[in-house]
Amino acid sequence: METDTVFHKIVRREIPCYVIYEDTNFLAFLDIFPLAEGHTLLIPKKYYRYVWDVENYCEYLETARKIVRHFQKITKNELVFMKIIGTDIPYAHIHIIPGNTQKYEARLTEEDARRIVEKYKMI
């Protein structure tokens, strides 16, 4: 059963987000409650409840790897975490979190988000 989550609204552009990467099938944007600078969520534009249900699963993971490699280059650090939990929002999503970067303990500010997007966005 499909619900109307915050991710549905982000895909429909009803809620703004800070885009790091976008293509025909996927959207990557900054998490508003980041664990570290650059903490990004990668979602399919088409709704799937769980990551393992995504029809183009291999393309999804390849996209995650592309973002990870980009983050490694930007931060000059191989340590990038990927986290898939699937319980916080009922919409398939992958957390991509650069390691050894500034840690956050609060909601991302617009000023910080703009600075981080400028640094991490894939052109």
Secondary structure, DSSP 8 states (H G I E B T S, - for coil): -----HHHHHHTTSS---EEEE-SSEEEEE-SS-SBTT-EEEEESS--SSGGG-TTHHHHHHHHHHHHHHHHHHHT-S-EEEE---SSSSS--EEEEESSS-B--S---HHHHHHHHHHH---
